[in-house]
Structure formats: C-alpha cells, structure tokens
Amino acid sequence: MRVVNGLKLYSHEEMLDSAIGKKGTPKREKFEFEVQMGVIGGMIKKARQNKNLTQEELGKLIGVQKAQISKLEKSARNVTIDTIIKVFDALDTKVKFSIDMPGRKIVLHK
C-alpha cells in the first residue's frame, strides 16, 4: 500500500490477498483456477468467432451439442483435456499444456 495525496492505494496483488487470500491458500488457488478456466473459455469463443462458426457448427465438428459449447465458452472448468484439444484442433489453433512436477516436466503440444 502507498499513500498519494492522502489516499491509500493498493496494488492488484494486495487487493487479491485481502479479498481472496494469499497465493498458495486453497481459496486463492481455487480463484486463480476459475479465472484461468474462464480465460480458456473466452479464447475458445474468440477462436470460434474468428472462424465464423456458430456454437452449433463447432459442436458438430467435435461431436457435442451446442449447449456444451456454450458452457465451455463460459468456463472450461468441467471439461476434459481431450475435449479442449478437440475444440482447438477443430479451430486450427495450437494447444500447449505444461505440467510441472518435482523432478519432472511434461509438455503436450497439439
């Protein structure tokens, strides 16, 4: 926090720490995950729109209903990696997953 002209100013990180919890806490980790899943959903929507596809058309390309594409675009929270890869594959978009484990790193490119 810093004070400017008598006003207390907080950084984005300080606000998150205060409102949600410090990095590494379960509540903060859940929040960060939800944000990331929303970003992935937004990326799917943008890629679909760039290809001038409707949700129904994208669903047909990967074998799911329009409603599932709609849910996916809102948040990729309850979806398998396989489905995400199928979606981005259908949209001619590259995907890269990185898993960091102690002593091991796995990177998946599609």
MARNU-328633 format. One record per atom (N, C-alpha, C, O, CB): x negated, y negated, z negated; residue in one letter. Coordinates in steps of 0.05 Angstrom, whole numbers, padded with zeros to 5 digits, always signed. Glycine has a CB too. Example, Ala and Ser with C-alpha at 12.3 -4.5 7.8 and 13.67 -1.06 7.14 Angstrom:
<marses>
-00264+00114-00156A-00246+00090-00156A-00264+00066-00156A-00285+00066-00169A-00226+00089-00181A-00257+00045-00142S-00273+00021-00143S-00258-00001-00157S-00268-00023-00161S-00282+00012-00114S
</marses>
This chain:
<marses>
-00017+00023+00000M+00000+00000+00000M-00018-00025+00000M-00039-00025-00012M+00019+00000-00024M-00009-00045+00014R-00023-00070+00013R-00002-00092+00011R+00022-00088+00018R-00040-00074+00039R-00010-00115+00001V+00008-00137-00002V+00001-00159+00017V-00022-00168+00019V+00007-00148-00032V+00021-00168+00033V+00017-00190+00052V+00039-00211+00046V+00063-00205+00048V+00018-00180+00082V+00031-00235+00040N+00050-00257+00034N+00070-00248+00013N+00093-00255+00014N+00065-00265+00060N+00060-00234-00007G+00077-00226-00029G+00095-00201-00023G+00109-00192-00041G+00094-00248-00037G+00093-00191+00001L+00109-00167+00008L+00091-00142+00007L+00068-00142+00016L+00121-00170+00037L+00103-00121-00005K+00089-00095-00006K+00093-00081+00021K+00116-00076+00030K+00099-00078-00030K+00071-00074+00034L+00072-00060+00059L+00061-00032+00056L+00039-00029+00045L+00057-00075+00081L+00075-00012+00065Y+00067+00016+00063Y+00062+00028+00090Y+00076+00021+00110Y+00089+00032+00048Y+00043+00045+00092S+00037+00059+00117S+00059+00080+00122S+00074+00087+00104S+00009+00072+00117S+00060+00090+00146H+00078+00112+00153H+00073+00136+00135H+00092+00148+00124H+00076+00119+00183H+00048+00143+00131E+00040+00166+00115E+00048+00162+00086E+00058+00180+00073E+00010+00170+00116E+00045+00137+00075E+00054+00132+00048E+00084+00135+00045E+00093+00144+00024E+00045+00104+00040E+00098+00126+00065M+00128+00128+00064M+00136+00158+00064M+00154+00166+00049M+00141+00113+00087M+00123+00174+00081L+00130+00202+00082L+00123+00216+00056L+00138+00232+00045L+00115+00216+00105L+00099+00209+00045D+00091+00220+00019D+00112+00214-00003D+00118+00231-00019D+00064+00209+00010D+00122+00190-00003S+00141+00181-00023S+00168+00193-00019S+00181+00203-00038S+00143+00150-00022S+00178+00193+00006A+00205+00202+00011A+00208+00233+00014A+00228+00244+00005A+00215+00190+00037A+00187+00246+00024I+00190+00275+00030I+00171+00291+00013I+00177+00314+00006I+00185+00280+00059I+00147+00281+00008G+00127+00295-00007G+00100+00295+00007G+00099+00289+00031G+00136+00325-00012G+00080+00300-00008K+00053+00300+00003K+00049+00323+00023K+00062+00344+00021K+00032+00301-00020K+00030+00319+00041K+00023+00341+00060K+00015+00366+00045K+00001+00364+00025K+00000+00332+00079K+00025+00388+00055G+00019+00414+00042G+00040+00423+00023G+00041+00447+00016G-00007+00412+00027G+00059+00405+00015T+00081+00414-00002T+00102+00428+00015T+00104+00421+00039T+00093+00390-00018T+00117+00447+00004P+00137+00461+00020P+00157+00442+00034P+00164+00447+00057P+00152+00480+00002P+00166+00422+00020K+00186+00404+00031K+00174+00388+00055K+00187+00385+00075K+00196+00384+00010K+00149+00379+00052R+00136+00365+00074R+00130+00383+00098R+00134+00375+00121R+00110+00352+00064R+00121+00408+00092E+00116+00427+00114E+00141+00432+00129E+00141+00434+00154E+00104+00453+00102E+00164+00436+00115K+00189+00441+00129K+00197+00417+00146K+00206+00420+00169K+00212+00446+00108K+00193+00393+00135F+00200+00369+00150F+00183+00367+00176F+00193+00362+00197F+00195+00344+00133F+00156+00371+00173E+00138+00370+00196E+00146+00390+00217E+00145+00384+00241E+00109+00374+00187E+00154+00414+00209F+00162+00435+00227F+00187+00427+00242F+00188+00430+00267F+00167+00461+00212F+00207+00416+00228E+00231+00407+00241E+00226+00385+00261E+00238+00385+00283E+00251+00397+00219E+00208+00367+00255V+00201+00346+00274V+00189+00358+00299V+00196+00350+00321V+00181+00325+00261V+00170+00376+00295Q+00157+00389+00318Q+00177+00404+00335Q+00175+00403+00360Q+00135+00408+00308Q+00196+00418+00323M+00216+00433+00338M+00234+00414+00354M+00242+00420+00376M+00232+00450+00320M+00240+00391+00342G+00255+00370+00357G+00240+00359+00380G+00252+00353+00401G+00263+00348+00338G+00214+00356+00377V+00197+00346+00399V+00196+00366+00422V+00198+00358+00445V+00168+00340+00389V+00194+00391+00415I+00194+00412+00436I+00220+00412+00451I+00221+00413+00476I+00188+00440+00424I+00242+00410+00436G+00269+00408+00449G+00271+00384+00467G+00282+00387+00489G+00290+00407+00428G+00261+00361+00459G+00261+00337+00476G+00244+00341+00501G+00251+00331+00522G+00251+00313+00460G+00221+00355+00498M+00204+00360+00521M+00218+00378+00541M+00216+00374+00565M+00178+00372+00512M+00233+00397+00531I+00248+00415+00549I+00269+00399+00564I+00272+00402+00588I+00261+00438+00533I+00283+00382+00550K+00304+00366+00563K+00292+00348+00584K+00302+00346+00606K+00319+00349+00542K+00270+00335+00578K+00257+00317+00597K+00247+00332+00621K+00251+00323+00644K+00234+00302+00584K+00235+00355+00617A+00225+00371+00640A+00248+00381+00657A+00246+00381+00682A+00209+00396+00629A+00270+00389+00644R+00294+00397+00659R+00305+00374+00676R+00312+00378+00700R+00316+00408+00640R+00307+00351+00664Q+00317+00328+00679Q+00299+00320+00702Q+00308+00312+00723Q+00321+00304+00660Q+00273+00322+00697N+00253+00316+00719N+00256+00335+00743N+00250+00327+00765N+00225+00317+00708N+00266+00359+00737K+00271+00379+00759K+00299+00376+00770K+00307+00392+00787K+00266+00407+00748K+00314+00357+00760N+00342+00352+00769N+00359+00377+00766N+00375+00384+00783N+00342+00343+00798N+00355+00391+00743L+00371+00414+00737L+00391+00408+00715L+00386+00392+00697L+00353+00438+00728L+00415+00420+00717T+00434+00418+00695T+00426+00439+00674T+00410+00457+00679T+00463+00422+00705T+00438+00437+00650Q+00433+00457+00630Q+00443+00484+00640Q+00430+00505+00634Q+00448+00449+00603Q+00465+00484+00654E+00476+00509+00664E+00457+00522+00684E+00452+00546+00684E+00503+00505+00677E+00445+00506+00702E+00427+00516+00722E+00402+00528+00709E+00392+00549+00717E+00419+00494+00742E+00391+00514+00689L+00368+00524+00675L+00374+00550+00660L+00359+00568+00660L+00357+00503+00655L+00398+00550+00648G+00407+00575+00634G+00408+00599+00653G+00399+00620+00646G+00434+00570+00622G+00418+00594+00677K+00419+00616+00697K+00391+00625+00705K+00387+00649+00709K+00435+00607+00722K+00373+00607+00707L+00345+00614+00714L+00332+00633+00694L+00316+00650+00701L+00328+00589+00718L+00339+00629+00669I+00326+00646+00648I+00345+00666+00636I+00337+00682+00618I+00315+00628+00626I+00370+00667+00645G+00389+00687+00636G+00403+00682+00609G+00408+00700+00594G+00375+00713+00633G+00408+00656+00604V+00423+00649+00580V+00446+00630+00587V+00447+00620+00609V+00404+00636+00558V+00464+00626+00568Q+00487+00608+00572Q+00478+00578+00569Q+00458+00572+00557Q+00509+00614+00552Q+00494+00561+00581K+00489+00532+00579K+00488+00523+00550K+00471+00506+00543K+00512+00516+00593K+00505+00534+00533A+00505+00527+00504A+00478+00532+00491A+00470+00517+00473A+00527+00542+00490A+00465+00553+00499Q+00439+00559+00487Q+00418+00539+00496Q+00401+00531+00480Q+00430+00588+00495Q+00419+00530+00520I+00401+00509+00530I+00406+00483+00514I+00388+00469+00506I+00404+00504+00560I+00432+00476+00510S+00439+00452+00495S+00428+00453+00467S+00416+00434+00458S+00470+00450+00494S+00431+00476+00454K+00420+00479+00426K+00390+00477+00426K+00378+00464+00409K+00428+00506+00414K+00377+00489+00446L+00348+00488+00449L+00338+00460+00452L+00317+00453+00441L+00339+00506+00472L+00352+00444+00468E+00343+00416+00473E+00347+00399+00448E+00333+00379+00445E+00359+00405+00496E+00364+00406+00431K+00368+00391+00406K+00346+00398+00386K+00336+00381+00371K+00396+00397+00394K+00339+00424+00385S+00318+00433+00367S+00310+00462+00375S+00327+00479+00378S+00326+00432+00337S+00284+00466+00378A+00274+00493+00386A+00271+00510+00361A+00256+00530+00362A+00248+00491+00402A+00283+00503+00339R+00280+00516+00313R+00285+00546+00313R+00270+00561+00302R+00297+00502+00293R+00307+00554+00325N+00315+00582+00323N+00312+00596+00350N+00331+00608+00361N+00344+00585+00314N+00288+00595+00361V+00283+00607+00387V+00257+00623+00387V+00239+00616+00371V+00282+00585+00409V+00255+00643+00403T+00231+00659+00404T+00210+00646+00422T+00217+00630+00440T+00237+00688+00414T+00185+00653+00418I+00164+00643+00436I+00170+00652+00464I+00165+00637+00483I+00136+00652+00426I+00179+00676+00467D+00186+00687+00494D+00206+00669+00508D+00202+00663+00532D+00197+00715+00491D+00226+00660+00494T+00246+00642+00507T+00234+00615+00515T+00239+00605+00536T+00270+00637+00488T+00217+00604+00497I+00204+00579+00503I+00187+00582+00528I+00187+00564+00546I+00187+00569+00480I+00172+00604+00530I+00155+00609+00553I+00172+00611+00578I+00166+00600+00599I+00138+00634+00549I+00195+00626+00577K+00213+00629+00600K+00223+00602+00609K+00224+00597+00633K+00236+00648+00593K+00231+00585+00590V+00242+00559+00597V+00221+00542+00611V+00226+00532+00633V+00252+00544+00572V+00197+00540+00599F+00177+00523+00612F+00167+00535+00638F+00160+00521+00656F+00153+00519+00592F+00167+00562+00640D+00159+00575+00665D+00180+00568+00687D+00172+00561+00709D+00159+00606+00661D+00205+00569+00680A+00226+00562+00699A+00224+00532+00708A+00233+00525+00730A+00254+00567+00688A+00213+00516+00690L+00210+00487+00696L+00182+00481+00708L+00175+00457+00710L+00214+00471+00671L+00167+00502+00715D+00140+00498+00726D+00122+00480+00708D+00108+00463+00718D+00141+00486+00754D+00124+00485+00682T+00109+00469+00663T+00090+00488+00647T+00098+00510+00639T+00128+00454+00643T+00066+00480+00643K+00046+00496+00629K+00052+00496+00599K+00060+00475+00588K+00018+00486+00635K+00046+00518+00586V+00050+00521+00557V+00024+00531+00545V+00011+00548+00557V+00074+00540+00551V+00017+00520+00522K-00006+00530+00508K+00001+00531+00478K+00008+00511+00466K-00031+00511+00513K-00002+00555+00467F+00003+00559+00438F-00024+00564+00425F-00041+00579+00436F+00023+00582+00432F-00029+00553+00402S-00054+00558+00387S-00047+00567+00359S-00031+00554+00345S-00071+00532+00387S-00058+00589+00351I-00054+00600+00324I-00081+00601+00311I-00099+00615+00320I-00041+00628+00325I-00084+00586+00289D-00109+00585+00274D-00106+00601+00249D-00089+00595+00232D-00118+00556+00268D-00122+00622+00246M-00123+00638+00222M-00151+00638+00211M-00170+00634+00226M-00113+00668+00228M-00154+00643+00186P-00182+00645+00175P-00198+00665+00191P-00191+00689+00191P-00181+00652+00145P-00220+00656+00203G-00237+00674+00217G-00228+00682+00245G-00241+00698+00259G-00242+00698+00202G-00205+00671+00254R-00194+00679+00280R-00177+00657+00291R-00161+00644+00277R-00178+00705+00278R-00180+00652+00317K-00163+00633+00331K-00152+00646+00356K-00167+00658+00372K-00178+00607+00338K-00126+00644+00361I-00113+00656+00384I-00101+00633+00400I-00086+00617+00389I-00092+00677+00376I-00107+00632+00426V-00095+00611+00443V-00081+00626+00466V-00093+00642+00480V-00117+00591+00454V-00056+00619+00470L-00040+00631+00491L-00034+00610+00512L-00023+00589+00506L-00013+00643+00480L-00042+00615+00536H-00037+00597+00559H-00017+00611+00577H-00018+00635+00582H-00063+00590+00575H+00002+00596+00587K+00021+00606+00606K+00025+00586+00627K+00041+00590+00646K+00048+00614+00593K
</marses>
